[in-house]
C-alpha cells in the first residue's frame, strides 16, 4: 500500500551531495525532494552483523543523513563470511566502531551514532526515541519481540528481516503509521518452541543471502522515508535462494493480537527471555544438577582411558558440524535421533551401568536430548555445559571454532 512520506525534506542539498546522489535525483519517484527526505532521515539499524552489514552500507550510500547502530558485540573471524562491513583487520574490534569506520569511508556526509550496548527493557525505549525508522537485523526471537513492542509503543515503523541457511523473509511493520496494518505479533503471535528453530550460529546461513535480504530492507526503508512505491506493509516477502524463488504473502492485522488488537494485554515491555525461552522447561529441569564443565569432562576422559571409569560420550550435533571439530572419543548421534526415539537403540541399556554424557555446540541441543534420556530412565545421564565451543576455548584451542 502507498503511504505518505515519513520524513520531511531537508532544506537543501550541497553541490557535492547533488553530484554524489545524481543517479537518485534523475529517478522521478525520488528526485530532489526524495533525496532531501533521505538526508533528513534518522534510521536506527539494530545489529551490525549479517543483515546489518549490507543494510548499513546501502543506507549510507543512499544518503540517509543520520544512521544509528545498536551493536554490543566484537568482530570475530567467523563473521567475515557474511558480515561484509567488517574486514580481517577489524577482528577483535567493536562491531559498532568497525561499521562506523566503513560508513565514514563510504559516505562522509552521513552522521553515525553508536549505541554500544545490549538492548534490553531498561534502555530500548531511550535508544529508539528520536529515530524515524528502525531496520531490524537481530537474530533471536526475544529481541525481535522486544523491538516490535518498543517500536509500537513509540509509534516508530520498522523494517524486519530474517535469514536462515538458504531462506530469507522481510516485511514492514507500521501499525501506528497505517490504520489496519499488522505488527510482528500479528504474523507470529507466539515464538516457536525452544530448540525448534536453530540460530544461524547453530544452523548456518549462506553469506550472500544476507545481502539479498539486507538490500530488500533498505529498499523498503527508502520507500517508507520518501513515500515512493508501495512498501511491504501488510506483506511478507519470502525468498528461497536454492530455488531462486520469491513469494509475497498477505499479512492481515490480527484483531486478537495481544499488542495491537482490539483488547491488548501487552501494554508494556515484558520479560522477553521468559516469553521466548532459550530451552524448554523439560530441558531446563533435566539440566539442573546434571550439567558438567569441560574441565570435568577432560578428567573423565582420562579416567576412561585408564580403565577406571565407563561412560559413552555422545555428540548430538549434525554430521557436517562433526566434521568441523569434535571432542575426542565422542560418537555422533544427532538430536533428531533422540526426538524420534531411535537414539535409545544406539545407547547402552538403562541397567547396563554405563553412564551417558551428551554434548552439542553450546549446550542447548544437548539439554533437549538430555530431557529425552531422563524421561527414558537414564537418571545418571549428564550433558556438557558450553559444549564443543567451551572445549575448544578451554581445553583444545588447536581445533577450529565456528
C-alpha positions in Angstrom: 0.0 0.0 0.0 1.2 3.5 -0.8 1.8 5.9 2.1 2.7 9.5 2.7 6.4 10.2 3.1 7.6 9.5 6.6 10.2 12.3 6.7 10.1 16.0 5.8 12.7 17.1 3.3 15.9 18.9 4.4 16.3 22.5 3.4 18.9 21.8 0.6 21.5 19.5 -0.9 25.0 20.8 -1.3 26.7 20.8 -4.7 28.8 17.8 -3.6 25.7 15.9 -2.5 24.0 16.6 -5.8 26.9 15.1 -7.6 27.0 12.1 -5.3 23.3 11.3 -5.5 22.8 12.3 -9.1 21.5 8.8 -10.1 18.8 9.1 -7.4 17.9 12.6 -8.5 17.1 11.7 -12.0 14.6 9.0 -10.8 11.2 10.7 -10.9 10.0 8.8 -7.8 12.9 10.0 -5.7 14.1 13.3 -7.3 15.5 16.2 -5.4 12.7 16.2 -2.8 13.1 12.5 -2.1 16.8 12.8 -1.6 16.3 15.7 0.8 14.0 13.4 2.8 16.7 10.8 2.9 19.2 13.5 4.1 16.8 14.5 6.9 16.0 10.9 7.9 17.2 9.3 11.2 17.4 5.5 10.9 18.5 3.1 13.6 19.9 -0.3 12.5 19.9 -3.0 15.1 22.9 -5.2 14.7 26.0 -4.8 12.5 26.0 -8.4 11.6 24.7 -10.4 8.6 21.7 -8.2 7.8 23.0 -5.0 9.4 26.2 -5.0 7.3 24.6 -4.6 3.8 21.8 -2.5 5.3 24.2 0.0 6.9 26.4 0.3 3.8 23.4 0.8 1.4 21.7 3.3 3.8 24.9 5.3 3.9 25.3 5.1 0.2 21.7 6.2 -0.3 22.4 9.4 1.7 20.4 8.7 4.9 21.6 11.7 7.0 21.7 10.1 10.4 22.4 6.4 11.0 22.3 4.8 14.4 24.0 1.5 15.1 22.8 -0.6 18.1 25.5 -3.3 18.5 27.4 -4.6 21.5 29.5 -7.4 20.0 33.0 -7.7 18.7 34.2 -8.8 15.2 35.0 -12.5 15.1 36.7 -14.3 12.2 33.6 -16.4 11.6 31.6 -13.2 10.9 33.6 -12.3 7.8 31.9 -14.9 5.6 28.8 -12.7 5.5 29.3 -9.5 7.5 30.8 -7.5 4.7 31.1 -4.2 6.6 34.0 -5.7 8.6 37.4 -6.9 7.3 40.3 -9.0 8.6 41.9 -6.1 10.3 38.7 -5.5 12.3 38.9 -8.8 14.1 38.6 -8.2 17.9 37.3 -4.6 17.3 33.9 -3.4 18.4 31.4 -4.1 15.6 29.8 -0.8 16.0 33.1 1.1 15.7 34.1 -1.1 12.7 30.8 -0.4 11.0 31.1 3.4 11.6 34.6 3.4 10.1 33.3 1.7 7.0 30.4 4.0 6.7 32.6 7.1 7.0 34.7 5.7 4.2 31.6 5.0 2.1 30.0 8.4 2.7 31.5 11.2 4.8 28.2 13.2 4.7 26.5 10.7 7.0 26.3 11.2 10.7 26.8 7.9 12.6 25.5 7.5 16.2 26.8 4.5 18.1 24.8 2.6 20.8 27.3 0.1 22.0 25.1 -1.8 24.5 22.9 -4.8 24.5 19.3 -3.7 24.1 17.1 -4.6 27.0 13.9 -3.4 28.7 15.9 -0.8 30.6 17.4 1.0 27.6 15.4 0.1 24.5 12.9 2.9 24.7 15.7 5.6 25.2 17.7 4.2 22.3 14.8 4.1 19.9 13.4 7.5 20.8 14.2 10.2 18.2 14.6 7.9 15.2 12.2 8.0 12.3 12.6 4.4 11.3 14.2 1.2 12.6 15.8 -1.6 10.5 15.8 -4.8 12.5 18.8 -7.1 11.8 18.5 -9.1 15.0 18.9 -12.9 15.1 16.9 -14.1 18.1 13.2 -14.1 18.9 13.4 -12.4 22.3 14.9 -9.3 20.8 12.6 -9.3 17.8 9.5 -9.2 20.1 11.1 -6.5 22.2 11.9 -4.4 19.1 8.3 -4.9 17.8 6.7 -3.9 21.1 9.0 -0.9 21.8 8.6 0.4 18.3 4.8 0.1 18.6 4.7 2.0 21.9 6.9 4.8 20.4 4.9 4.9 17.1 8.0 4.1 15.0 7.7 1.9 11.9 10.3 -0.7 11.3 11.6 -2.9 8.6 12.2 -6.5 9.7 14.3 -9.2 8.1 15.2 -12.8 8.9 17.6 -15.3 7.4 18.5 -19.0 7.9 20.6 -21.2 5.7 19.1 -20.5 2.2 15.8 -18.9 3.2 15.0 -15.2 3.9 12.0 -13.2 4.9 11.3 -9.5 5.1 8.4 -7.1 5.9 7.5 -3.6 7.1 5.5 -3.3 10.4 3.8 0.1 10.8 0.5 -0.4 12.8 0.7 3.2 14.2 1.5 4.7 10.8 -1.1 2.9 8.7 -4.5 2.1 10.0 -5.2 -1.7 9.8 -1.5 -2.6 9.3 -0.2 -5.6 11.2 2.7 -5.8 13.7 5.2 -8.6 14.1 2.9 -10.3 16.7 0.1 -10.5 14.1 2.5 -12.6 11.9 4.0 -14.6 14.8 1.7 -14.5 17.8 3.9 -16.9 19.7 7.6 -17.7 19.4 8.5 -21.2 18.2 9.0 -23.9 20.9 12.5 -23.6 22.4 15.1 -25.5 20.4 12.7 -25.9 17.4 14.4 -23.2 15.2 18.2 -23.3 15.4 20.0 -19.9 15.3 22.3 -19.1 12.4 25.2 -20.0 14.7 23.8 -23.5 15.0 22.2 -24.0 11.6 24.3 -21.7 9.4 23.5 -19.2 6.7 24.6 -18.6 3.2 26.6 -15.5 3.3 25.2 -13.9 0.1 21.6 -14.4 1.5 22.4 -11.6 3.9 22.9 -9.2 1.0 19.7 -10.3 -0.7 17.5 -9.6 2.4 19.5 -6.7 3.8 19.2 -4.8 0.5 15.4 -5.5 0.5 15.2 -4.0 3.9 17.0 -0.8 2.7 14.8 -0.7 -0.4 11.7 -0.7 1.8 13.3 1.8 4.2 13.8 4.2 1.3 10.2 3.8 0.1 8.8 4.5 3.6 11.0 7.5 4.0 10.3 9.1 0.6 6.8 7.8 0.0 7.8 6.1 -3.2 6.0 3.0 -4.4 4.2 0.5 -2.2 6.2 -0.6 0.9 5.7 -4.1 2.1 3.3 -3.1 4.9 0.9 -5.9 5.3 3.0 -8.2 3.1 5.6 -10.9 3.8 8.3 -11.4 1.3 9.8 -14.9 1.2 13.0 -15.7 -0.7 14.3 -19.2 -1.4 17.9 -18.9 -2.6 18.2 -22.6 -3.5 15.2 -22.5 -5.8 15.7 -18.8 -6.7 12.1 -18.1 -6.0 10.2 -15.2 -4.4 6.8 -15.2 -2.9 4.8 -12.3 -1.5 2.1 -13.2 1.0 -0.7 -11.0 2.5 -0.4 -10.5 6.3 -3.5 -9.2 7.9 -3.9 -7.4 11.2 -5.0 -9.9 13.9 -8.0 -8.5 15.8 -6.9 -10.7 18.7 -3.3 -9.5 18.7 -2.0 -9.1 22.2 -0.3 -5.8 21.3 -2.2 -4.0 18.6 -5.5 -5.9 18.6 -8.9 -4.9 19.9 -8.3 -6.0 23.5 -4.5 -5.9 24.0 -3.0 -7.3 27.2 0.6 -6.4 26.3 0.6 -2.8 27.4 4.3 -2.5 28.4 7.6 -4.3 27.9 7.6 -7.8 29.2 10.2 -10.5 30.2 11.1 -11.5 26.6 13.6 -14.2 27.6 10.9 -15.9 29.6 8.4 -15.4 26.8 10.6 -17.0 24.2 12.6 -19.3 26.4 16.2 -20.4 25.4 15.3 -24.0 26.2 12.2 -25.9 27.1 11.1 -26.4 30.7 11.8 -30.1 30.3 15.3 -29.4 29.2 16.0 -26.9 31.9 14.7 -29.4 34.5 16.8 -32.1 33.1 20.0 -30.0 33.0 19.5 -28.8 36.6 22.1 -30.8 38.6 23.1 -32.8 35.5 25.5 -30.3 33.8 29.2 -30.8 33.9 32.0 -28.5 32.8 34.5 -29.3 30.0 37.3 -29.4 32.6 35.4 -32.2 34.4 34.8 -34.0 31.1 38.6 -33.8 30.4 39.2 -35.5 33.7 36.5 -38.1 33.0 38.1 -38.9 29.6 41.5 -39.5 31.2 39.8 -41.9 33.7 38.1 -43.7 30.9 41.5 -44.2 29.1 42.9 -45.6 32.4 40.0 -48.0 32.6 38.8 -46.6 35.9 35.6 -45.1 34.5 33.0 -46.2 32.0 30.8 -43.9 30.0 29.8 -43.1 26.5 30.2 -39.5 25.2 27.6 -38.6 22.6 27.8 -35.6 20.2 24.2 -34.6 19.3 25.2 -32.1 16.6 24.7 -32.6 12.8 27.2 -34.6 10.7 28.6 -31.5 8.9 29.3 -29.9 12.3 31.1 -33.1 13.5 33.4 -32.7 10.5 34.5 -29.2 11.7 35.6 -30.1 15.2 34.9 -32.8 17.8 35.7 -33.8 21.3 38.0 -36.9 21.1 36.3 -40.2 22.0 32.8 -39.0 21.1 30.2 -40.7 18.9 27.7 -38.9 16.8 24.0 -39.3 17.3 22.2 -36.1 16.1 19.5 -34.6 18.3 16.8 -35.6 15.9 17.5 -39.3 16.7 16.7 -38.6 20.3 13.5 -36.8 19.5 12.2 -39.7 17.3 13.4 -42.3 19.8 15.9 -44.0 17.5 18.9 -42.9 19.7 17.8 -45.2 22.5 18.6 -48.3 20.3 22.2 -47.0 19.8 22.9 -46.4 23.5 23.8 -48.8 26.4 20.6 -50.0 28.2 19.4 -48.2 31.3 20.6 -51.1 33.5 24.0 -51.5 31.9 25.7 -49.3 34.4 27.3 -47.2 31.6 26.7 -43.5 32.0 25.7 -41.4 29.0 27.3 -38.0 28.6 25.9 -35.6 25.9 27.3 -32.5 24.3 26.5 -30.2 21.4 27.9 -26.9 20.2 26.9 -24.8 23.2 24.7 -26.9 25.5 21.2 -26.1 24.2 20.6 -29.1 22.0 22.3 -31.5 24.4 20.0 -30.3 27.2 17.0 -31.1 24.9 18.4 -34.5 24.2 19.1 -35.0 27.9 15.4 -34.4 28.7 14.6 -37.4 26.4 17.1 -39.6 28.2 15.9 -38.6 31.7 12.4 -39.4 30.6 13.6 -42.8 29.4 15.1 -43.7 32.8 18.7 -42.6 32.3 18.8 -40.9 35.7 22.6 -40.5 35.8 22.9 -39.0 32.3 24.6 -35.6 32.1 25.4 -33.0 29.5 28.4 -30.7 29.0 27.7 -27.0 29.6 29.2 -24.8 26.8 29.6 -27.8 24.5 32.4 -28.1 22.0 32.8 -24.3 22.0 33.9 -24.4 25.6 36.1 -27.5 24.8 37.9 -25.6 22.1 38.2 -22.4 24.1 39.4 -24.0 27.3 40.9 -27.4 26.5 42.0 -27.7 22.9 42.4 -24.3 21.1 44.2 -26.1 18.2 40.8 -27.0 16.8 38.8 -24.5 14.8 35.7 -23.0 16.2 32.6 -22.0 14.3 
